[in-house]
Amino acid sequence: MDSPPRAPSAELATEPSANASASPPIQHGTVGDITTYNPHLGNRLGIDNAPAVTGAAIDGRQVHVTFADNAQRTYAAQWLRHCCCCTECGNPADAIRSMTVSRLPPDITAATAEACSGDLVLTWPGGHRSAYGSDWLIANAYDDNARQRRAAWRPVTWRSELAEHFPTVDWAAASGGGTGLLDAYCKLRDYGIVRIDGVGTDPERTEQIANLIGPIHETTPYGYIYDVRAEPVSKLGAKTGMAQSPHIDDPFHYSPPGIDIFHCLVNTDIGGLSTYVDGFAIAESLRAEEPEAFEALTTLPITHVRRHPGEINMRSRGPLIRLDEFGRLSGIRYFDRALAPLDVPPDDVDRLYDAIRAYSARMESPDFMATLRVEPGQGMLIDNHRVMHGRTAFDPASGRHIRLCHVPRDEFHGRLRELSLRLDPANHDLYLPQGS
């Protein structure tokens, strides 16, 4: 960018004194009273080498903008005015604009438009000036090509062959941040699963793995970090040596856990193999081969329940396969053992059972299931709205010990976008599945 973002005024930039914590609570009467704030970037992203704005012209309620690469884009005047995030139209405490739709005249037009130091600069009736960085304009353009670019991401679907070329990163590289962490993020985004080698077996590393992608989310069934090992008496099947069919964790939550973090401390040489199934691969198979089943699973609701008497009674209701506005897969929600009695119109009961059966047959098929032994000192990050996990049976006396916790999925996507903005800006704003 040719022109740097405007710095906040000296009044706003004043740092609090060293003994501020001992002072009475501050009463914010004006914006000038606020001394702690987020960096205010205005309408710019900080992307280097974005084609500069070279020309601008007003056409009624639209503004036509020309860029240095000869691209031309058109923006509605009210869209530009609404999106203004200068220090007058925004809040220095949170960098969120204060210009609301209700305050916006629908017939507003710009008074002047010009290219200035690579930015688009508009003057509005009344004299207000707005500056838009070219990187911001390009990233937020809403013409057909721009919207298709943001919607271009597709998952890398997989079947049993994943076990032979498992997406893997090294702990030292991922925990070092930068490109190593972005590599881990992209593999988790694209495959829905990534293995981390070289983590070690220190139990404290479990939380460190989770913190790579976000804060741990505590739940009633699992608590903060859950130690998965066989116990003589257990109210959850995970704490037995029994085989576990592939499943999504906690589908009875309105918003199930987003990213599962598994950390292997001890494993057994006999049994205890981990199984993984790509729910998106199953869904695409159904879409292509059994469209009636696909239609039923994307439109008819199923209910999942989990009750711990005297403690909590949870249930959620929604389709097994959720689609987004583009018809793309957004999330999977399925755990057969937590499935409640179907509650659909009588004419739909048989076809919904048939559709669930078609999904389950693929889920349990060796063709779709990737099976491998997770070794002590390895971590596994799993998109719980896409990839189902299970295990084979093992001797409960073997000492097998896996630690488990969860991180919200939107926290992961949020960190991915911010790191991508710095290291891979062309892909920082792709539309990603919002889950089940």
Sequence and secondary structure as in RCSB ss.txt:
>XXXX:A:sequence
MDSPPRAPSAELATEPSANASASPPIQHGTVGDITTYNPHLGNRLGIDNAPAVTGAAIDGRQVHVTFADNAQRTY
AAQWLRHCCCCTECGNPADAIRSMTVSRLPPDITAATAEACSGDLVLTWPGGHRSAYGSDWLIANAYDDNARQRR
AAWRPVTWRSELAEHFPTVDWAAASGGGTGLLDAYCKLRDYGIVRIDGVGTDPERTEQIANLIGPIHETTPYGYI
YDVRAEPVSKLGAKTGMAQSPHIDDPFHYSPPGIDIFHCLVNTDIGGLSTYVDGFAIAESLRAEEPEAFEALTTL
PITHVRRHPGEINMRSRGPLIRLDEFGRLSGIRYFDRALAPLDVPPDDVDRLYDAIRAYSARMESPDFMATLRVE
PGQGMLIDNHRVMHGRTAFDPASGRHIRLCHVPRDEFHGRLRELSLRLDPANHDLYLPQGS
>XXXX:A:secstr
  S      HHHH    TTGGGS      SGGG         B    TT   EEEEEEETTEEEEEETTS EEEE
EHHHHHHH  STTTB TTT  B   GGGS TT   SEEEEETTEEEEE TTS EEEE HHHHHHH  SHHHHHHH
T        GGGGGS  EEEHHHHHT HHHHHHHHHHHHHHSEEEEES  S TTHHHHHHHTT     BTTTBSS
EEE   SS SSGGGSSS EEEE S TTSSS  SEEEEEEEE  SSB  EEEEEHHHHHHHHHHH HHHHHHHHHS
EEEEEEEETTTEEEEEEEESEEE TTS EEEE   GGGB    S HHHHHHHHHHHHHHHHHHTSTTTEEEE   
TT EEEEETTTEEEEE  B GGG  EEEEEEE HHHHHHHHHHHHHHH GGGTT       
